[in-house]
Every structure is written in structure tokens, then in C-alpha cells.
Amino acid sequence: MNRIYIIDVTNRDGVQTSRIGLAKLEKTMINRYLDKMGVWQSEFGFPATRHETNYLNANLELRRMGAFKRIRLSGWARAITSDVEKAFNYVPKTRFLNLSISTSRQMIQGKFRGKIKWRDILDSVGKSLDRAYELGAKDVGVNAEDASRTKMQSLIRFAENAKEHGATRIRYCDTLGYDDPFTIYDRISELALSTGMDVEVHCHNDLGMANACSIAGAKAAVDSGVNAYINTTVNGIGERAGNADLVSILLAVEKSSGFAGKYRLAGRIDLKKSWKISNYAARGFGIPLQFNQVAVGNNAFAHESGIHVDGALKDHRNYELYHHEEVGRGHIEEIDTGRQITTGEYSGIKGFKSMAGNYKIKFENDEEARTLLELIRYANVHTQKPVTEDEVKFIAKYPDQARKIMTVSP
């Protein structure tokens, strides 16, 4: 059976969201959590963008060192040869890419304003794909921006052209959240059957249907005999009204009546990592989890009505589709209301040693401790937030890569 692969785009689409963002260290930690969760690929940034260079190169270095065990790290660029060349110039070890260009009549007329014709789009995609493989890419997908408003025959021709130049899959971008689950199923079925290409589904939530459309689109691809790839972001954070939510999509594939046991996720997904990654992203973006957020919100497993409480206490399956422990919940979080020693940009060695001891971090000597403290100070300056335990442990284990990640040189 064909599989459903998860490509998380938090570190590309999520960080493009207006008025919020993640520091490079936080993006790295998201990659780490995604890797531990078993997500197939992270679209980890923009290799043609200069301020991403150190972060991207350091993360690829960490991948080679084994800090990431399973996840693929893929870049995003415009389907323009100059952007492809920049990407490989700035990040030479780039091996996985998605190249993007608009395809709808609306975009060609309203965005390009006659400067780019349909023939130019096909030509640019072909040349950028050829150049990417010449420079060392192993796997390149092509994105049809605004695919949901692109005429089907044009979309098929676009995909066939990309396939001729080595594209491994086409990303069907419902850029404005225009599709519904029924239209996207029909359109992706026709696209997959006509081209034989694997299909990526990238949905936005402007009409509140990103999760439903993503699942329907993936079903269409698998039903049509190709692999499906679903783009997600942690907590659904994304441009405007957001993207498909990572945890919701994973649960939908594994638990919903039409998917469970019938459609398979690629790899081994550890749903128990849901709580940690969702809370870390909420903290990083500065956007609290919604009260009713799927699986990880405060009310996801809360019961008050007498009938519901009685039923849940007898058997959780009466009023809970899955157990809270399956998504990493059930632990008791203790809050220290006494003395607290925190570490930040102005911390001293004694306070840092106290905190490091709580985290079971050991030093060979004071010099090593002071070197790590200096990096922790920079981490605090870098994120403008208290440094988390996982961040401290990461920096202690990979100090050289952490230094590179936190270095942004204009």
C-alpha cells in the first residue's frame, strides 16, 4: 500500500506568519522534537536567504553527526535558477529542496502583471530543477502555488513538465484555503491518475478546513495509487488563519473511522511527543495553546457533566476517542513556589552550576563551565526567553553547532 508521509513546515511556513517568529535555536529544537516524534521531513528554512545560512549549515552538520536520527531536512526556494544557485552557494550540503512558483491565472495576471507568461513558468521550473540536480540535489519537489485556483489541465501540464525534469512529487498548494474536502479529493485524484506523480498536500485554514482538506487530499492520492505527503505545522501556526495542525493530522490518520487500519503513515510516529512539541512551539511563538486544542489543549480531556464524568470514569473510551497518555499527557507538573535560580544573559557561574546540577550536567573543570555559561547567556539574548532544560542540554552536548546557530552576521 502507498503511504502517507508527514512533511512539517513550521520552520518555513510557520515562521512566515505575520508578527511572530522563532529564533534559530528554537527552530533547531523544533527539528529535534520532530525527529524524536518520527516525522519524515522538516522543511527547515530558506537556503537562499542569507540570515538562515549558519542555522541551516549547522543543522545539516548536526544531521551528519547523528543529532537527528531519522528526519530529512529540506529547504524551500523559488523556482528560479538564481535562487537555486544562491541556495547551494550558501548551504552547499543541501540535498533536499522544494521549488515554488505560482500557477493560477489570478496569480499570473494579478501578481506577475504580464511580466511572466505560462510558457515562462514552465521554462523556469525546468531550468531550476535541472540546476538543482547539477549542484547536488538528491530529491526535489515542485510546488504549484495557488493550485486550487489553477485550471486542471494547466496543473497537469505543470506537473508533467516538472516530472520530465526530475521532480519527485508535486505540491498541491491550497494557498488561500479555497478548496473543500470534496473538491480537493476530486482534483488530486485527477492529478495523480493523469501524471502518476506522488502528491503533496499543502492546505491553509482560511475557511477552517485545512485539516479536513489535507486528509481528503491524502486519501485521494493513495486511492489513486501514489504516495501522499501532508504538510503540517505545529499547532497549526501559519500565514493568516494557519495551516493543517501536526497533531490533529497524525491523530486523524491513526484514529478516524475511515483511516485507522486502512491508510498508513510512513515511519514510526511517537504520538507521546505531542504534548512536549506543542507546548514548546506555543512558548516559542508566544501563542498559548487554545483551550480546546486537539489532544493538547487544557480541555481536551476535561469532563464536568455528570453523565460524561460517570461514563469516563467507568471506561475512558465512553467519552474519549484516545487515552491522554497516548499523546504524552498524564504527568503531574510541579511548580516550585520557593527560591528559584534562573539563568540568563547576566547570570553568574554559581547560579549556573546550581541549575546545571539540577539537569545532571557535569563539567570537567570551571573553564568548561564558564564556556557553556557564556553560550547560555547568548541563548537568552538570542531567544529573549528563559532558556529551557532541553535547550541547555542541547547546547551542552553540541556547543560548536549551537554557537553557529546563534550567530547571525549582517
Contacts in CASP RR format, 6 or more apart in sequence:
PFRMAT RR
TARGET T0000
AUTHOR 0000-0000-0000
METHOD contacts of the structure
MODEL  1
MNRIYIIDVTNRDGVQTSRIGLAKLEKTMINRYLDKMGVWQSEFGFPATR
HETNYLNANLELRRMGAFKRIRLSGWARAITSDVEKAFNYVPKTRFLNLS
ISTSRQMIQGKFRGKIKWRDILDSVGKSLDRAYELGAKDVGVNAEDASRT
KMQSLIRFAENAKEHGATRIRYCDTLGYDDPFTIYDRISELALSTGMDVE
VHCHNDLGMANACSIAGAKAAVDSGVNAYINTTVNGIGERAGNADLVSIL
LAVEKSSGFAGKYRLAGRIDLKKSWKISNYAARGFGIPLQFNQVAVGNNA
FAHESGIHVDGALKDHRNYELYHHEEVGRGHIEEIDTGRQITTGEYSGIK
GFKSMAGNYKIKFENDEEARTLLELIRYANVHTQKPVTEDEVKFIAKYPD
QARKIMTVSP
1 222 0 8 1.000
1 263 0 8 1.000
1 264 0 8 1.000
2 221 0 8 1.000
2 222 0 8 1.000
2 225 0 8 1.000
2 226 0 8 1.000
2 227 0 8 1.000
2 228 0 8 1.000
3 222 0 8 1.000
3 227 0 8 1.000
3 228 0 8 1.000
3 264 0 8 1.000
3 265 0 8 1.000
3 266 0 8 1.000
3 267 0 8 1.000
4 218 0 8 1.000
4 222 0 8 1.000
4 227 0 8 1.000
4 228 0 8 1.000
4 229 0 8 1.000
4 230 0 8 1.000
4 253 0 8 1.000
4 263 0 8 1.000
4 264 0 8 1.000
4 265 0 8 1.000
4 266 0 8 1.000
5 40 0 8 1.000
5 41 0 8 1.000
5 227 0 8 1.000
5 228 0 8 1.000
5 229 0 8 1.000
5 230 0 8 1.000
5 265 0 8 1.000
5 266 0 8 1.000
6 39 0 8 1.000
6 40 0 8 1.000
6 41 0 8 1.000
6 229 0 8 1.000
6 230 0 8 1.000
6 232 0 8 1.000
6 246 0 8 1.000
6 249 0 8 1.000
6 250 0 8 1.000
6 265 0 8 1.000
6 266 0 8 1.000
6 269 0 8 1.000
7 39 0 8 1.000
7 40 0 8 1.000
7 41 0 8 1.000
7 42 0 8 1.000
7 43 0 8 1.000
7 74 0 8 1.000
7 200 0 8 1.000
7 229 0 8 1.000
7 230 0 8 1.000
7 231 0 8 1.000
7 232 0 8 1.000
8 34 0 8 1.000
8 39 0 8 1.000
8 41 0 8 1.000
8 42 0 8 1.000
8 43 0 8 1.000
8 231 0 8 1.000
8 232 0 8 1.000
8 233 0 8 1.000
8 234 0 8 1.000
8 246 0 8 1.000
9 42 0 8 1.000
9 43 0 8 1.000
9 76 0 8 1.000
9 202 0 8 1.000
9 231 0 8 1.000
9 232 0 8 1.000
9 233 0 8 1.000
9 243 0 8 1.000
10 30 0 8 1.000
10 34 0 8 1.000
10 42 0 8 1.000
10 232 0 8 1.000
10 233 0 8 1.000
10 234 0 8 1.000
10 237 0 8 1.000
10 246 0 8 1.000
10 281 0 8 1.000
11 22 0 8 1.000
11 27 0 8 1.000
11 30 0 8 1.000
11 31 0 8 1.000
11 42 0 8 1.000
11 43 0 8 1.000
11 44 0 8 1.000
11 45 0 8 1.000
12 43 0 8 1.000
12 44 0 8 1.000
12 45 0 8 1.000
12 46 0 8 1.000
12 75 0 8 1.000
12 76 0 8 1.000
13 43 0 8 1.000
13 231 0 8 1.000
13 233 0 8 1.000
13 238 0 8 1.000
13 239 0 8 1.000
13 243 0 8 1.000
14 21 0 8 1.000
14 233 0 8 1.000
14 237 0 8 1.000
14 238 0 8 1.000
14 239 0 8 1.000
14 242 0 8 1.000
14 243 0 8 1.000
15 21 0 8 1.000
15 22 0 8 1.000
15 27 0 8 1.000
15 45 0 8 1.000
16 238 0 8 1.000
16 239 0 8 1.000
17 237 0 8 1.000
17 238 0 8 1.000
17 239 0 8 1.000
17 242 0 8 1.000
17 285 0 8 1.000
18 239 0 8 1.000
20 237 0 8 1.000
20 285 0 8 1.000
20 286 0 8 1.000
20 287 0 8 1.000
21 284 0 8 1.000
21 285 0 8 1.000
22 30 0 8 1.000
22 284 0 8 1.000
22 285 0 8 1.000
23 284 0 8 1.000
23 382 0 8 1.000
23 383 0 8 1.000
23 384 0 8 1.000
23 406 0 8 1.000
24 52 0 8 1.000
24 54 0 8 1.000
24 55 0 8 1.000
24 382 0 8 1.000
24 405 0 8 1.000
24 406 0 8 1.000
24 408 0 8 1.000
25 379 0 8 1.000
25 382 0 8 1.000
25 383 0 8 1.000
25 391 0 8 1.000
25 402 0 8 1.000
25 405 0 8 1.000
25 406 0 8 1.000
26 280 0 8 1.000
26 284 0 8 1.000
26 383 0 8 1.000
27 44 0 8 1.000
27 45 0 8 1.000
27 55 0 8 1.000
28 55 0 8 1.000
28 58 0 8 1.000
28 59 0 8 1.000
28 62 0 8 1.000
28 394 0 8 1.000
28 405 0 8 1.000
29 280 0 8 1.000
29 388 0 8 1.000
29 390 0 8 1.000
29 391 0 8 1.000
29 394 0 8 1.000
30 42 0 8 1.000
30 234 0 8 1.000
30 277 0 8 1.000
30 280 0 8 1.000
30 281 0 8 1.000
31 42 0 8 1.000
31 44 0 8 1.000
31 59 0 8 1.000
31 68 0 8 1.000
31 71 0 8 1.000
31 73 0 8 1.000
32 67 0 8 1.000
32 68 0 8 1.000
32 390 0 8 1.000
32 394 0 8 1.000
33 273 0 8 1.000
33 276 0 8 1.000
33 277 0 8 1.000
33 280 0 8 1.000
34 42 0 8 1.000
34 71 0 8 1.000
34 277 0 8 1.000
35 42 0 8 1.000
35 68 0 8 1.000
35 69 0 8 1.000
35 70 0 8 1.000
35 71 0 8 1.000
36 69 0 8 1.000
36 270 0 8 1.000
36 273 0 8 1.000
37 269 0 8 1.000
37 270 0 8 1.000
37 271 0 8 1.000
37 273 0 8 1.000
37 274 0 8 1.000
37 277 0 8 1.000
38 70 0 8 1.000
38 71 0 8 1.000
38 267 0 8 1.000
38 268 0 8 1.000
38 269 0 8 1.000
38 270 0 8 1.000
39 71 0 8 1.000
39 246 0 8 1.000
39 269 0 8 1.000
40 70 0 8 1.000
40 71 0 8 1.000
40 72 0 8 1.000
40 266 0 8 1.000
40 267 0 8 1.000
41 71 0 8 1.000
41 72 0 8 1.000
41 73 0 8 1.000
41 74 0 8 1.000
41 96 0 8 1.000
42 71 0 8 1.000
42 72 0 8 1.000
42 73 0 8 1.000
42 74 0 8 1.000
43 74 0 8 1.000
43 75 0 8 1.000
43 76 0 8 1.000
43 98 0 8 1.000
43 231 0 8 1.000
44 56 0 8 1.000
44 59 0 8 1.000
44 73 0 8 1.000
44 74 0 8 1.000
44 75 0 8 1.000
45 52 0 8 1.000
45 56 0 8 1.000
45 75 0 8 1.000
45 76 0 8 1.000
46 52 0 8 1.000
46 75 0 8 1.000
46 76 0 8 1.000
46 77 0 8 1.000
47 53 0 8 1.000
47 56 0 8 1.000
47 75 0 8 1.000
47 77 0 8 1.000
47 86 0 8 1.000
47 87 0 8 1.000
47 88 0 8 1.000
47 90 0 8 1.000
47 91 0 8 1.000
47 94 0 8 1.000
47 97 0 8 1.000
48 77 0 8 1.000
48 78 0 8 1.000
48 83 0 8 1.000
48 84 0 8 1.000
48 86 0 8 1.000
48 87 0 8 1.000
48 90 0 8 1.000
50 90 0 8 1.000
51 408 0 8 1.000
51 410 0 8 1.000
52 90 0 8 1.000
52 91 0 8 1.000
53 90 0 8 1.000
53 91 0 8 1.000
54 404 0 8 1.000
54 405 0 8 1.000
54 407 0 8 1.000
54 408 0 8 1.000
54 409 0 8 1.000
55 404 0 8 1.000
55 405 0 8 1.000
56 73 0 8 1.000
56 75 0 8 1.000
56 90 0 8 1.000
56 91 0 8 1.000
56 94 0 8 1.000
57 91 0 8 1.000
57 93 0 8 1.000
57 404 0 8 1.000
58 401 0 8 1.000
58 402 0 8 1.000
58 404 0 8 1.000
58 405 0 8 1.000
59 68 0 8 1.000
59 73 0 8 1.000
59 401 0 8 1.000
59 405 0 8 1.000
60 73 0 8 1.000
60 91 0 8 1.000
60 93 0 8 1.000
60 94 0 8 1.000
61 401 0 8 1.000
61 404 0 8 1.000
62 68 0 8 1.000
62 398 0 8 1.000
62 401 0 8 1.000
63 71 0 8 1.000
63 73 0 8 1.000
64 93 0 8 1.000
65 398 0 8 1.000
65 401 0 8 1.000
67 397 0 8 1.000
67 398 0 8 1.000
67 401 0 8 1.000
70 267 0 8 1.000
72 96 0 8 1.000
73 96 0 8 1.000
74 96 0 8 1.000
74 97 0 8 1.000
74 98 0 8 1.000
74 139 0 8 1.000
75 87 0 8 1.000
75 94 0 8 1.000
75 96 0 8 1.000
75 97 0 8 1.000
75 98 0 8 1.000
76 97 0 8 1.000
76 98 0 8 1.000
76 100 0 8 1.000
77 83 0 8 1.000
77 84 0 8 1.000
77 86 0 8 1.000
77 87 0 8 1.000
77 97 0 8 1.000
77 98 0 8 1.000
77 99 0 8 1.000
77 100 0 8 1.000
77 128 0 8 1.000
78 99 0 8 1.000
78 100 0 8 1.000
78 101 0 8 1.000
78 128 0 8 1.000
79 99 0 8 1.000
79 100 0 8 1.000
79 101 0 8 1.000
79 124 0 8 1.000
79 125 0 8 1.000
79 126 0 8 1.000
79 128 0 8 1.000
79 129 0 8 1.000
79 142 0 8 1.000
79 143 0 8 1.000
80 101 0 8 1.000
80 124 0 8 1.000
80 128 0 8 1.000
81 124 0 8 1.000
81 127 0 8 1.000
81 128 0 8 1.000
81 131 0 8 1.000
83 128 0 8 1.000
84 97 0 8 1.000
84 99 0 8 1.000
84 128 0 8 1.000
84 131 0 8 1.000
84 132 0 8 1.000
84 135 0 8 1.000
85 131 0 8 1.000
85 135 0 8 1.000
87 94 0 8 1.000
87 97 0 8 1.000
88 94 0 8 1.000
88 132 0 8 1.000
88 135 0 8 1.000
88 136 0 8 1.000
94 135 0 8 1.000
94 136 0 8 1.000
94 137 0 8 1.000
95 136 0 8 1.000
95 137 0 8 1.000
95 138 0 8 1.000
95 139 0 8 1.000
96 137 0 8 1.000
96 138 0 8 1.000
96 139 0 8 1.000
96 140 0 8 1.000
97 132 0 8 1.000
97 137 0 8 1.000
97 139 0 8 1.000
97 140 0 8 1.000
97 141 0 8 1.000
98 140 0 8 1.000
98 141 0 8 1.000
98 142 0 8 1.000
98 143 0 8 1.000
98 171 0 8 1.000
99 125 0 8 1.000
99 128 0 8 1.000
99 129 0 8 1.000
99 132 0 8 1.000
99 140 0 8 1.000
99 141 0 8 1.000
99 142 0 8 1.000
99 143 0 8 1.000
100 142 0 8 1.000
100 143 0 8 1.000
100 145 0 8 1.000
100 171 0 8 1.000
100 173 0 8 1.000
101 121 0 8 1.000
101 124 0 8 1.000
101 125 0 8 1.000
101 142 0 8 1.000
101 143 0 8 1.000
101 144 0 8 1.000
101 145 0 8 1.000
102 108 0 8 1.000
102 111 0 8 1.000
102 112 0 8 1.000
102 121 0 8 1.000
102 145 0 8 1.000
102 146 0 8 1.000
103 121 0 8 1.000
103 144 0 8 1.000
103 145 0 8 1.000
103 146 0 8 1.000
103 147 0 8 1.000
103 150 0 8 1.000
103 154 0 8 1.000
103 155 0 8 1.000
103 158 0 8 1.000
104 145 0 8 1.000
104 146 0 8 1.000
104 147 0 8 1.000
104 149 0 8 1.000
104 150 0 8 1.000
105 149 0 8 1.000
105 150 0 8 1.000
105 151 0 8 1.000
106 146 0 8 1.000
106 149 0 8 1.000
107 145 0 8 1.000
107 146 0 8 1.000
108 114 0 8 1.000
108 116 0 8 1.000
108 117 0 8 1.000
108 118 0 8 1.000
108 121 0 8 1.000
116 124 0 8 1.000
118 154 0 8 1.000
121 158 0 8 1.000
122 157 0 8 1.000
122 158 0 8 1.000
122 161 0 8 1.000
125 142 0 8 1.000
125 158 0 8 1.000
125 161 0 8 1.000
125 162 0 8 1.000
125 165 0 8 1.000
125 167 0 8 1.000
126 161 0 8 1.000
126 162 0 8 1.000
126 164 0 8 1.000
126 165 0 8 1.000
129 140 0 8 1.000
129 142 0 8 1.000
129 162 0 8 1.000
129 165 0 8 1.000
129 166 0 8 1.000
129 167 0 8 1.000
130 165 0 8 1.000
132 140 0 8 1.000
133 140 0 8 1.000
133 166 0 8 1.000
139 168 0 8 1.000
140 166 0 8 1.000
140 167 0 8 1.000
140 168 0 8 1.000
141 162 0 8 1.000
141 167 0 8 1.000
141 168 0 8 1.000
141 169 0 8 1.000
141 170 0 8 1.000
141 171 0 8 1.000
141 200 0 8 1.000
142 158 0 8 1.000
142 159 0 8 1.000
142 162 0 8 1.000
142 167 0 8 1.000
142 169 0 8 1.000
142 170 0 8 1.000
142 171 0 8 1.000
143 170 0 8 1.000
143 171 0 8 1.000
143 173 0 8 1.000
143 200 0 8 1.000
143 202 0 8 1.000
144 150 0 8 1.000
144 155 0 8 1.000
144 158 0 8 1.000
144 159 0 8 1.000
144 170 0 8 1.000
144 171 0 8 1.000
144 172 0 8 1.000
144 173 0 8 1.000
145 173 0 8 1.000
145 175 0 8 1.000
146 173 0 8 1.000
146 175 0 8 1.000
146 176 0 8 1.000
147 155 0 8 1.000
147 171 0 8 1.000
147 172 0 8 1.000
147 173 0 8 1.000
147 174 0 8 1.000
147 175 0 8 1.000
147 187 0 8 1.000
148 172 0 8 1.000
148 173 0 8 1.000
148 174 0 8 1.000
148 175 0 8 1.000
148 176 0 8 1.000
148 177 0 8 1.000
148 178 0 8 1.000
148 179 0 8 1.000
148 183 0 8 1.000
148 184 0 8 1.000
148 187 0 8 1.000
149 176 0 8 1.000
149 178 0 8 1.000
150 158 0 8 1.000
152 187 0 8 1.000
152 190 0 8 1.000
152 191 0 8 1.000
155 172 0 8 1.000
155 187 0 8 1.000
155 191 0 8 1.000
156 190 0 8 1.000
156 191 0 8 1.000
156 194 0 8 1.000
156 195 0 8 1.000
158 170 0 8 1.000
159 167 0 8 1.000
159 170 0 8 1.000
159 191 0 8 1.000
159 194 0 8 1.000
159 195 0 8 1.000
159 197 0 8 1.000
160 195 0 8 1.000
162 170 0 8 1.000
162 197 0 8 1.000
163 195 0 8 1.000
163 197 0 8 1.000
167 197 0 8 1.000
168 197 0 8 1.000
168 198 0 8 1.000
169 197 0 8 1.000
169 198 0 8 1.000
169 199 0 8 1.000
169 200 0 8 1.000
169 227 0 8 1.000
169 229 0 8 1.000
170 191 0 8 1.000
170 195 0 8 1.000
170 197 0 8 1.000
170 198 0 8 1.000
170 199 0 8 1.000
170 200 0 8 1.000
171 199 0 8 1.000
171 200 0 8 1.000
171 201 0 8 1.000
171 202 0 8 1.000
171 229 0 8 1.000
171 231 0 8 1.000
172 184 0 8 1.000
172 187 0 8 1.000
172 188 0 8 1.000
172 191 0 8 1.000
172 199 0 8 1.000
172 200 0 8 1.000
172 201 0 8 1.000
172 202 0 8 1.000
172 217 0 8 1.000
173 202 0 8 1.000
174 184 0 8 1.000
174 201 0 8 1.000
174 202 0 8 1.000
174 203 0 8 1.000
174 204 0 8 1.000
174 210 0 8 1.000
174 213 0 8 1.000
175 202 0 8 1.000
175 204 0 8 1.000
176 204 0 8 1.000
176 206 0 8 1.000
177 203 0 8 1.000
177 204 0 8 1.000
177 205 0 8 1.000
177 206 0 8 1.000
177 207 0 8 1.000
177 208 0 8 1.000
177 209 0 8 1.000
177 210 0 8 1.000
177 213 0 8 1.000
178 206 0 8 1.000
178 207 0 8 1.000
179 187 0 8 1.000
179 203 0 8 1.000
179 209 0 8 1.000
179 213 0 8 1.000
180 207 0 8 1.000
180 209 0 8 1.000
180 212 0 8 1.000
180 213 0 8 1.000
181 209 0 8 1.000
181 212 0 8 1.000
181 213 0 8 1.000
181 215 0 8 1.000
181 216 0 8 1.000
181 217 0 8 1.000
182 216 0 8 1.000
184 201 0 8 1.000
184 203 0 8 1.000
184 213 0 8 1.000
184 216 0 8 1.000
184 217 0 8 1.000
184 220 0 8 1.000
185 216 0 8 1.000
185 217 0 8 1.000
185 219 0 8 1.000
185 220 0 8 1.000
186 220 0 8 1.000
187 220 0 8 1.000
188 199 0 8 1.000
188 201 0 8 1.000
188 217 0 8 1.000
188 220 0 8 1.000
188 221 0 8 1.000
188 224 0 8 1.000
189 220 0 8 1.000
189 221 0 8 1.000
189 223 0 8 1.000
189 224 0 8 1.000
191 197 0 8 1.000
191 199 0 8 1.000
192 199 0 8 1.000
192 220 0 8 1.000
192 221 0 8 1.000
192 224 0 8 1.000
192 225 0 8 1.000
192 226 0 8 1.000
193 224 0 8 1.000
196 224 0 8 1.000
196 225 0 8 1.000
196 226 0 8 1.000
197 226 0 8 1.000
198 221 0 8 1.000
198 226 0 8 1.000
198 227 0 8 1.000
198 228 0 8 1.000
198 229 0 8 1.000
199 217 0 8 1.000
199 220 0 8 1.000
199 221 0 8 1.000
199 226 0 8 1.000
199 227 0 8 1.000
199 228 0 8 1.000
199 229 0 8 1.000
200 228 0 8 1.000
200 229 0 8 1.000
200 230 0 8 1.000
200 231 0 8 1.000
201 213 0 8 1.000
201 214 0 8 1.000
201 217 0 8 1.000
201 218 0 8 1.000
201 221 0 8 1.000
201 228 0 8 1.000
201 229 0 8 1.000
201 230 0 8 1.000
201 231 0 8 1.000
202 231 0 8 1.000
202 243 0 8 1.000
203 209 0 8 1.000
203 210 0 8 1.000
203 211 0 8 1.000
203 213 0 8 1.000
203 214 0 8 1.000
203 231 0 8 1.000
203 243 0 8 1.000
203 244 0 8 1.000
204 210 0 8 1.000
204 238 0 8 1.000
204 239 0 8 1.000
204 240 0 8 1.000
204 241 0 8 1.000
204 242 0 8 1.000
204 243 0 8 1.000
205 211 0 8 1.000
205 236 0 8 1.000
205 240 0 8 1.000
205 241 0 8 1.000
205 242 0 8 1.000
205 243 0 8 1.000
205 244 0 8 1.000
206 240 0 8 1.000
206 241 0 8 1.000
208 241 0 8 1.000
210 236 0 8 1.000
210 241 0 8 1.000
210 242 0 8 1.000
210 243 0 8 1.000
210 244 0 8 1.000
210 245 0 8 1.000
211 244 0 8 1.000
211 245 0 8 1.000
211 248 0 8 1.000
211 249 0 8 1.000
211 252 0 8 1.000
213 244 0 8 1.000
214 230 0 8 1.000
214 231 0 8 1.000
214 232 0 8 1.000
214 244 0 8 1.000
214 249 0 8 1.000
215 230 0 8 1.000
215 249 0 8 1.000
215 252 0 8 1.000
215 253 0 8 1.000
215 256 0 8 1.000
215 259 0 8 1.000
217 228 0 8 1.000
218 228 0 8 1.000
218 229 0 8 1.000
218 230 0 8 1.000
218 253 0 8 1.000
218 263 0 8 1.000
219 228 0 8 1.000
219 259 0 8 1.000
219 263 0 8 1.000
220 228 0 8 1.000
221 227 0 8 1.000
221 228 0 8 1.000
222 228 0 8 1.000
222 263 0 8 1.000
227 266 0 8 1.000
230 244 0 8 1.000
230 249 0 8 1.000
231 243 0 8 1.000
231 244 0 8 1.000
232 243 0 8 1.000
232 244 0 8 1.000
232 245 0 8 1.000
232 246 0 8 1.000
232 249 0 8 1.000
233 242 0 8 1.000
233 243 0 8 1.000
233 244 0 8 1.000
233 245 0 8 1.000
233 246 0 8 1.000
234 245 0 8 1.000
234 246 0 8 1.000
234 247 0 8 1.000
234 277 0 8 1.000
234 278 0 8 1.000
234 281 0 8 1.000
235 245 0 8 1.000
235 246 0 8 1.000
235 247 0 8 1.000
235 278 0 8 1.000
235 281 0 8 1.000
235 282 0 8 1.000
235 285 0 8 1.000
235 287 0 8 1.000
235 289 0 8 1.000
235 293 0 8 1.000
236 242 0 8 1.000
236 243 0 8 1.000
236 244 0 8 1.000
236 245 0 8 1.000
236 246 0 8 1.000
236 248 0 8 1.000
237 243 0 8 1.000
237 281 0 8 1.000
237 285 0 8 1.000
237 287 0 8 1.000
245 294 0 8 1.000
246 277 0 8 1.000
247 271 0 8 1.000
247 274 0 8 1.000
247 278 0 8 1.000
247 294 0 8 1.000
247 295 0 8 1.000
247 296 0 8 1.000
247 327 0 8 1.000
248 294 0 8 1.000
248 295 0 8 1.000
250 265 0 8 1.000
250 269 0 8 1.000
250 271 0 8 1.000
250 274 0 8 1.000
251 271 0 8 1.000
251 294 0 8 1.000
251 295 0 8 1.000
251 322 0 8 1.000
251 327 0 8 1.000
252 259 0 8 1.000
253 259 0 8 1.000
253 260 0 8 1.000
253 263 0 8 1.000
253 265 0 8 1.000
254 260 0 8 1.000
254 265 0 8 1.000
254 269 0 8 1.000
254 271 0 8 1.000
255 321 0 8 1.000
255 322 0 8 1.000
271 326 0 8 1.000
271 327 0 8 1.000
271 328 0 8 1.000
272 325 0 8 1.000
272 326 0 8 1.000
272 327 0 8 1.000
272 328 0 8 1.000
273 328 0 8 1.000
274 295 0 8 1.000
274 296 0 8 1.000
274 327 0 8 1.000
274 328 0 8 1.000
275 295 0 8 1.000
275 296 0 8 1.000
275 327 0 8 1.000
275 328 0 8 1.000
275 329 0 8 1.000
276 328 0 8 1.000
278 289 0 8 1.000
278 293 0 8 1.000
278 295 0 8 1.000
278 296 0 8 1.000
279 289 0 8 1.000
279 296 0 8 1.000
280 388 0 8 1.000
280 390 0 8 1.000
282 288 0 8 1.000
282 289 0 8 1.000
283 385 0 8 1.000
283 388 0 8 1.000
284 383 0 8 1.000
284 385 0 8 1.000
289 296 0 8 1.000
289 297 0 8 1.000
289 298 0 8 1.000
290 297 0 8 1.000
291 297 0 8 1.000
291 298 0 8 1.000
291 299 0 8 1.000
292 299 0 8 1.000
292 300 0 8 1.000
293 300 0 8 1.000
294 300 0 8 1.000
295 322 0 8 1.000
295 327 0 8 1.000
295 329 0 8 1.000
296 327 0 8 1.000
296 329 0 8 1.000
300 324 0 8 1.000
301 320 0 8 1.000
301 324 0 8 1.000
301 329 0 8 1.000
303 309 0 8 1.000
303 312 0 8 1.000
303 319 0 8 1.000
308 319 0 8 1.000
311 318 0 8 1.000
311 319 0 8 1.000
312 318 0 8 1.000
312 319 0 8 1.000
312 320 0 8 1.000
316 323 0 8 1.000
324 330 0 8 1.000
341 351 0 8 1.000
341 354 0 8 1.000
341 355 0 8 1.000
342 355 0 8 1.000
342 386 0 8 1.000
343 351 0 8 1.000
343 352 0 8 1.000
343 355 0 8 1.000
343 373 0 8 1.000
343 376 0 8 1.000
343 377 0 8 1.000
343 380 0 8 1.000
343 386 0 8 1.000
343 387 0 8 1.000
343 392 0 8 1.000
344 376 0 8 1.000
344 377 0 8 1.000
344 380 0 8 1.000
344 386 0 8 1.000
344 387 0 8 1.000
345 377 0 8 1.000
345 378 0 8 1.000
345 380 0 8 1.000
345 381 0 8 1.000
346 377 0 8 1.000
347 373 0 8 1.000
347 376 0 8 1.000
347 377 0 8 1.000
348 373 0 8 1.000
349 366 0 8 1.000
349 369 0 8 1.000
349 370 0 8 1.000
349 373 0 8 1.000
352 369 0 8 1.000
352 372 0 8 1.000
352 373 0 8 1.000
352 376 0 8 1.000
353 363 0 8 1.000
353 369 0 8 1.000
355 392 0 8 1.000
356 362 0 8 1.000
356 363 0 8 1.000
356 369 0 8 1.000
356 372 0 8 1.000
356 392 0 8 1.000
356 396 0 8 1.000
359 389 0 8 1.000
359 392 0 8 1.000
359 393 0 8 1.000
361 372 0 8 1.000
361 392 0 8 1.000
361 393 0 8 1.000
361 396 0 8 1.000
363 369 0 8 1.000
363 372 0 8 1.000
371 399 0 8 1.000
372 395 0 8 1.000
372 396 0 8 1.000
372 399 0 8 1.000
375 395 0 8 1.000
375 399 0 8 1.000
375 402 0 8 1.000
375 403 0 8 1.000
375 406 0 8 1.000
376 387 0 8 1.000
376 392 0 8 1.000
376 395 0 8 1.000
378 403 0 8 1.000
378 406 0 8 1.000
379 387 0 8 1.000
379 391 0 8 1.000
379 395 0 8 1.000
379 402 0 8 1.000
379 406 0 8 1.000
380 386 0 8 1.000
380 387 0 8 1.000
382 406 0 8 1.000
383 391 0 8 1.000
394 402 0 8 1.000
395 402 0 8 1.000
END
